Amino acid sequence: MTDQMRVFDRALVARRRARAAARVDRVAPILDDAADRLLDRLDDTTRRFTRALDLGGRGFVAPKLAARGIPFIVSADLAPGMAARGGGLPVAADEESLPFAEGAFDLVVASLSLHWVNDLPGALIQIRRALAPDGLFLASLPGLPSFGALRAALAEAEAELRGGISPRISPFPELRDGAALLQRAGFALPVADAEDMALRYKTAFGIFADLRAAGEANAVLARDGRIPPRALFPMAAARLGGAEVDLPLRLLVLTGWAPSPSQQKPARPGSATARLADALGAAEISAGEKAGKPQ
């Protein structure tokens, strides 16, 4: 991986997730809700899964997969302590270098865990290879405009205190990027959609505490390595408002299948055996012909 592709300090992400393993239950309602929203997609398929990989679920995905009757589940995470929370077979693994054999799983679920990956297309390719033919990949990750108000408040406060800003919140993708990423990684039938979670805090300091508890503190390589000014977070909190802060979180949900000969394929152009005009009960007009006035 080139230096230009390195956006995040992966070693720092691992350390923060390790520390968060003991306190992540503080944000259980958020992570539990996100896992439920993602796994609801399983209700849209009649496919039955037997070998699942929970990638970075922090203990909130594997139990739900087990409750759905999946007999073999691996819980993988950068931090061994976080992987052990899952209830499945714990494996310390890096999403950027997965240690699993080709076709090892028929289901891979990554709930709010891929947004700290430097080479996301490369990670998606590895996930696709770990899936057996006709295996399903489900993922959710934060997308724009999530945390926009918090990002702006921190930037304005730091600019006032230091005369400049450094990145303090991870860059997020947009919805339009989702399906393209899946196609680039070789997934079939790619779908990307979004869901909005409405989060509300009594004060902005609750936001900062939850981010630390989830292991989501800033790990951008370009961050300012100096200790933040003492007034930074109080000033940012004041800009967000003193009482009850709304913090919308947009989940980008990605769905893709490992290619298989048994999957439906789009029809070849020109292979239709019926005309659309006949189906609609309308007259067919060629592209070069002007429509006349209605009779």
RODO-2510 file (C-alpha; in nm, 4 decimals, decimal comma):
residues 295
     n   res          X          Y          Z
     1     m     0,0000     0,0000     0,0000
     2     t     0,1366     0,3398    -0,0973
     3     d     0,1672     0,6243     0,1517
     4     q    -0,0984     0,8137    -0,0462
     5     m    -0,3499     0,5409     0,0409
     6     r    -0,2790     0,5565     0,4143
     7     v    -0,5375     0,7779     0,5794
     8     f    -0,5681     0,6072     0,9190
     9     d    -0,3255     0,4941     1,1881
    10     r    -0,4288     0,1284     1,2065
    11     a    -0,2083     0,0545     1,5082
    12     l    -0,3816     0,3348     1,6971
    13     v    -0,7239     0,2035     1,5898
    14     a    -0,6277    -0,1394     1,7308
    15     r    -0,5136     0,0076     2,0635
    16     r    -0,8298     0,2119     2,1019
    17     r    -1,0526    -0,0851     2,0224
    18     a    -0,8602    -0,2905     2,2788
    19     r    -0,9203    -0,0269     2,5470
    20     a    -1,2841     0,0056     2,4466
    21     a    -1,3567    -0,3667     2,4872
    22     a    -1,4226    -0,3203     2,8590
    23     r    -1,6593    -0,0245     2,8195
    24     v    -1,8286    -0,0684     2,4812
    25     d    -2,1542    -0,1699     2,6523
    26     r    -2,1977     0,2009     2,7260
    27     v    -2,2988     0,2422     2,3607
    28     a    -2,4924    -0,0861     2,3406
    29     p    -2,8220     0,0784     2,2316
    30     i    -2,6557     0,2339     1,9261
    31     l    -2,4532    -0,0690     1,8190
    32     d    -2,7433    -0,3036     1,8876
    33     d    -2,9811    -0,0942     1,6774
    34     a    -2,7286    -0,0713     1,3932
    35     a    -2,6838    -0,4502     1,3968
    36     d    -3,0606    -0,5082     1,3890
    37     r    -3,1053    -0,2715     1,0955
    38     l    -2,8327    -0,4492     0,8997
    39     l    -2,9443    -0,8039     0,9745
    40     d    -3,3016    -0,7204     0,8762
    41     r    -3,1692    -0,7655     0,5200
    42     l    -3,1475    -1,1390     0,5871
    43     d    -3,5277    -1,1464     0,5962
    44     d    -3,5289    -1,0550     0,2262
    45     t    -3,3675    -1,3828     0,1171
    46     t    -3,4655    -1,7491     0,1444
    47     r    -3,0990    -1,8494     0,1423
    48     r    -2,9945    -2,0378     0,4553
    49     f    -2,6464    -1,9748     0,5914
    50     t    -2,4242    -2,2125     0,7892
    51     r    -2,0801    -2,0415     0,8098
    52     a    -2,0766    -1,6739     0,9057
    53     l    -1,8011    -1,4205     0,9663
    54     d    -1,8836    -1,1355     1,2049
    55     l    -1,6285    -0,8716     1,1112
    56     g    -1,5843    -0,6106     1,3836
    57     g    -1,9308    -0,6501     1,5383
    58     r    -1,8029    -0,5762     1,8932
    59     g    -2,0231    -0,8426     2,0508
    60     f    -2,3531    -0,7254     1,9035
    61     v    -2,3711    -0,9205     1,5756
    62     a    -2,2665    -1,2790     1,6529
    63     p    -2,5428    -1,3441     1,9117
    64     k    -2,8034    -1,2256     1,6609
    65     l    -2,6613    -1,4564     1,3940
    66     a    -2,6730    -1,7473     1,6399
    67     a    -3,0340    -1,6627     1,7228
    68     r    -3,1106    -1,6979     1,3516
    69     g    -2,9876    -2,0564     1,3609
    70     i    -2,6449    -2,0147     1,2001
    71     p    -2,4357    -2,2961     1,3543
    72     f    -2,0792    -2,1750     1,2878
    73     i    -1,9768    -1,8141     1,3518
    74     v    -1,6324    -1,6547     1,3599
    75     s    -1,6014    -1,3179     1,5408
    76     a    -1,3038    -1,1249     1,4050
    77     d    -1,1665    -0,7931     1,5260
    78     l    -0,8416    -0,5961     1,5284
    79     a    -0,8397    -0,6269     1,9087
    80     p    -0,8447    -0,9786     2,0630
    81     g    -1,0493    -0,8556     2,3588
    82     m    -1,3154    -0,7143     2,1296
    83     a    -1,3251    -1,0336     1,9210
    84     a    -1,3816    -1,2376     2,2379
    85     r    -1,7014    -1,0451     2,3119
    86     g    -1,8799    -1,1848     2,0082
    87     g    -1,9806    -1,5256     2,1326
    88     g    -1,8524    -1,6929     1,8170
    89     l    -1,5052    -1,8343     1,7580
    90     p    -1,2810    -1,5319     1,8366
    91     v    -1,0074    -1,4424     1,5883
    92     a    -0,7785    -1,1392     1,6018
    93     a    -0,7710    -1,0259     1,2387
    94     d    -0,7033    -0,7150     1,0352
    95     e    -0,9646    -0,6261     0,7707
    96     e    -0,6776    -0,5126     0,5485
    97     s    -0,5185    -0,8606     0,5567
    98     l    -0,7815    -1,1251     0,6273
    99     p    -0,6389    -1,4666     0,7288
   100     f    -0,9303    -1,6766     0,5979
   101     a    -0,9255    -1,9325     0,3177
   102     e    -1,1017    -1,8696    -0,0100
   103     g    -1,4691    -1,9643     0,0148
   104     a    -1,4544    -2,0163     0,3923
   105     f    -1,7902    -1,8482     0,4643
   106     d    -2,1320    -1,8177     0,3058
   107     l    -2,2145    -1,4976     0,4998
   108     v    -1,9959    -1,2021     0,6014
   109     v    -2,1409    -0,9229     0,8163
   110     a    -1,9503    -0,6001     0,8912
   111     s    -2,1560    -0,3702     1,1136
   112     l    -1,9974    -0,0247     1,1568
   113     s    -1,6465    -0,1650     1,1238
   114     l    -1,5006    -0,0787     0,7805
   115     h    -1,4740     0,3001     0,8052
   116     w    -1,1213     0,2835     0,9553
   117     v    -0,9845     0,0770     0,6633
   118     n    -0,7242     0,2481     0,4452
   119     d    -0,7758     0,0395     0,1324
   120     l    -1,1511    -0,0237     0,1344
   121     p    -1,1650    -0,1618    -0,2230
   122     g    -0,8853    -0,4050    -0,1359
   123     a    -1,0612    -0,5119     0,1848
   124     l    -1,3835    -0,5721    -0,0083
   125     i    -1,1957    -0,7907    -0,2584
   126     q    -1,0592    -1,0009     0,0292
   127     i    -1,4077    -1,0335     0,1769
   128     r    -1,5472    -1,1448    -0,1583
   129     r    -1,2739    -1,4080    -0,1865
   130     a    -1,3562    -1,5358     0,1625
   131     l    -1,7142    -1,5990     0,0484
   132     a    -1,8254    -1,9215    -0,1147
   133     p    -2,0109    -1,8857    -0,4475
   134     d    -2,3528    -1,7294    -0,3873
   135     g    -2,2404    -1,6139    -0,0419
   136     l    -2,3803    -1,2882     0,0942
   137     f    -2,1959    -0,9793     0,2173
   138     l    -2,3724    -0,7256     0,4395
   139     a    -2,2051    -0,4106     0,5679
   140     s    -2,2959    -0,0795     0,7234
   141     l    -2,0672     0,2171     0,7722
   142     p    -2,1145     0,5845     0,8541
   143     g    -2,1713     0,8028     0,5510
   144     l    -2,2065     1,1697     0,4769
   145     p    -2,3550     1,3889     0,6159
   146     s    -2,3038     1,2068     0,9491
   147     f    -2,1520     1,4184     1,2277
   148     g    -2,1468     1,7243     1,0026
   149     a    -2,2395     1,9654     1,2819
   150     l    -1,9791     1,8135     1,5151
   151     r    -1,7120     1,8336     1,2461
   152     a    -1,7923     2,2021     1,1855
   153     a    -1,8028     2,2886     1,5573
   154     l    -1,4612     2,1312     1,6210
   155     a    -1,3089     2,3021     1,3168
   156     e    -1,4435     2,6451     1,4127
   157     a    -1,3287     2,6114     1,7734
   158     e    -0,9792     2,4958     1,6743
   159     a    -0,9439     2,7716     1,4151
   160     e    -1,0272     3,0278     1,6828
   161     l    -0,7871     2,8772     1,9368
   162     r    -0,4935     2,7873     1,7119
   163     g    -0,5478     2,9789     1,3910
   164     g    -0,5780     2,6547     1,1921
   165     i    -0,7519     2,3181     1,1910
   166     s    -0,6594     1,9498     1,1783
   167     p    -0,8895     1,6574     1,0905
   168     r    -1,0653     1,5311     1,4024
   169     i    -1,3401     1,3164     1,2483
   170     s    -1,2892     1,0365     0,9997
   171     p    -1,3764     1,1138     0,6354
   172     f    -1,6941     0,9303     0,5325
   173     p    -1,8081     0,8055     0,1901
   174     e    -2,1245     0,9113     0,0097
   175     l    -2,4109     0,6813    -0,0852
   176     r    -2,3254     0,7040    -0,4555
   177     d    -1,9855     0,5444    -0,3800
   178     g    -2,1360     0,2265    -0,2299
   179     a    -2,2518     0,0221    -0,5299
   180     a    -1,9440     0,1264    -0,7291
   181     l    -1,7169    -0,0070    -0,4551
   182     l    -1,9001    -0,3406    -0,4552
   183     q    -1,8816    -0,3699    -0,8345
   184     r    -1,5123    -0,2858    -0,8314
   185     a    -1,4530    -0,5639    -0,5785
   186     g    -1,6301    -0,8193    -0,7996
   187     f    -1,9595    -0,8591    -0,6141
   188     a    -2,2698    -0,9579    -0,8046
   189     l    -2,6090    -0,7914    -0,7619
   190     p    -2,4633    -0,4947    -0,5659
   191     v    -2,7027    -0,2702    -0,3765
   192     a    -2,6303     0,0395    -0,1670
   193     d    -2,8922     0,2214     0,0348
   194     a    -2,9037     0,4401     0,3431
   195     e    -3,0801     0,4528     0,6773
   196     d    -3,0813     0,7429     0,9212
   197     m    -3,0444     0,6929     1,2954
   198     a    -3,1595     0,9831     1,5113
   199     l    -2,9235     1,0212     1,8089
   200     r    -2,9905     1,2772     2,0816
   201     y    -2,7624     1,3709     2,3696
   202     k    -2,8280     1,5781     2,6799
   203     t    -2,4988     1,7590     2,6176
   204     a    -2,2220     1,7404     2,3592
   205     f    -1,9907     1,5871     2,6196
   206     g    -2,2001     1,2701     2,5977
   207     i    -2,1030     1,2467     2,2297
   208     f    -1,7311     1,2628     2,3117
   209     a    -1,7697     0,9986     2,5849
   210     d    -1,9591     0,7610     2,3551
   211     l    -1,7030     0,7914     2,0777
   212     r    -1,4273     0,6944     2,3215
   213     a    -1,6344     0,4075     2,4636
   214     a    -1,6891     0,2664     2,1148
   215     g    -1,3194     0,2930     2,0225
   216     e    -1,4044     0,5622     1,7670
   217     a    -1,1720     0,8436     1,8745
   218     n    -0,9704     1,0219     1,6056
   219     a    -0,7137     0,8010     1,4281
   220     v    -0,6541     1,0062     1,1121
   221     l    -0,2826     1,0117     1,0298
   222     a    -0,2959     1,3828     0,9426
   223     r    -0,4298     1,4751     1,2860
   224     d    -0,2428     1,7260     1,5008
   225     g    -0,0309     1,5180     1,7386
   226     r    -0,0230     1,7873     2,0050
   227     i    -0,2463     1,7708     2,3098
   228     p    -0,5698     1,9545     2,2193
   229     p    -0,6169     2,2943     2,3831
   230     r    -0,8053     2,2633     2,7121
   231     a    -1,0801     2,4878     2,5779
   232     l    -1,1301     2,3013     2,2487
   233     f    -1,4028     2,0568     2,3464
   234     p    -1,5952     2,2946     2,5771
   235     m    -1,5922     2,5550     2,2997
   236     a    -1,7097     2,3025     2,0397
   237     a    -1,9799     2,1821     2,2796
   238     a    -2,1026     2,5394     2,3241
   239     r    -2,1284     2,5807     1,9473
   240     l    -2,3446     2,2674     1,9289
   241     g    -2,5817     2,4049     2,1926
   242     g    -2,5969     2,3688     2,5670
   243     a    -2,8982     2,1399     2,6018
   244     e    -3,0030     1,8363     2,3960
   245     v    -2,7818     1,7940     2,0922
   246     d    -2,9185     1,6098     1,7880
   247     l    -2,6557     1,4025     1,6086
   248     p    -2,7979     1,2306     1,2982
   249     l    -2,6042     0,9203     1,1905
   250     r    -2,6493     0,8030     0,8329
   251     l    -2,5785     0,4344     0,7807
   252     l    -2,4671     0,3326     0,4331
   253     v    -2,5822    -0,0266     0,3886
   254     l    -2,3991    -0,2384     0,1300
   255     t    -2,5306    -0,5703    -0,0002
   256     g    -2,3479    -0,7907    -0,2475
   257     w    -2,3235    -1,1565    -0,3462
   258     a    -2,0229    -1,3658    -0,4379
   259     p    -2,0669    -1,4540    -0,8058
   260     s    -2,2220    -1,7923    -0,8838
   261     p    -2,3413    -1,9577    -1,2083
   262     s    -2,6808    -2,0159    -1,0432
   263     q    -2,7516    -1,6435    -0,9970
   264     q    -2,9913    -1,4571    -1,2211
   265     k    -2,8237    -1,2587    -1,4977
   266     p    -2,9546    -0,9456    -1,6707
   267     a    -3,1015    -1,0120    -2,0167
   268     r    -2,8890    -0,9336    -2,3222
   269     p    -2,9808    -0,6080    -2,4977
   270     g    -3,2213    -0,6807    -2,7825
   271     s    -3,3283    -1,0200    -2,6458
   272     a    -3,6806    -0,9140    -2,5451
   273     t    -3,9664    -1,1146    -2,7037
   274     a    -4,2449    -0,8622    -2,6268
   275     r    -4,2806    -0,4908    -2,6927
   276     l    -4,3225    -0,2404    -2,4096
   277     a    -4,5829    -0,0560    -2,6176
   278     d    -4,7981    -0,3705    -2,6312
   279     a    -4,7757    -0,4133    -2,2551
   280     l    -4,8814    -0,0518    -2,2010
   281     g    -5,1522    -0,0578    -2,4692
   282     a    -4,9906     0,2383    -2,6456
   283     a    -4,8738     0,3153    -2,9960
   284     e    -4,5017     0,2705    -3,0593
   285     i    -4,3173     0,5801    -3,1859
   286     s    -3,9626     0,5561    -3,3209
   287     a    -3,6881     0,7798    -3,1874
   288     g    -3,6881     0,9952    -3,4997
   289     e    -4,0660     1,0383    -3,5216
   290     k    -4,2534     1,3206    -3,3549
   291     a    -4,5569     1,2323    -3,1487
   292     g    -4,8794     1,3637    -3,2989
   293     k    -5,1571     1,5399    -3,1230
   294     p    -5,3964     1,3132    -2,9328
   295     q    -5,7066     1,2206    -3,1343
***
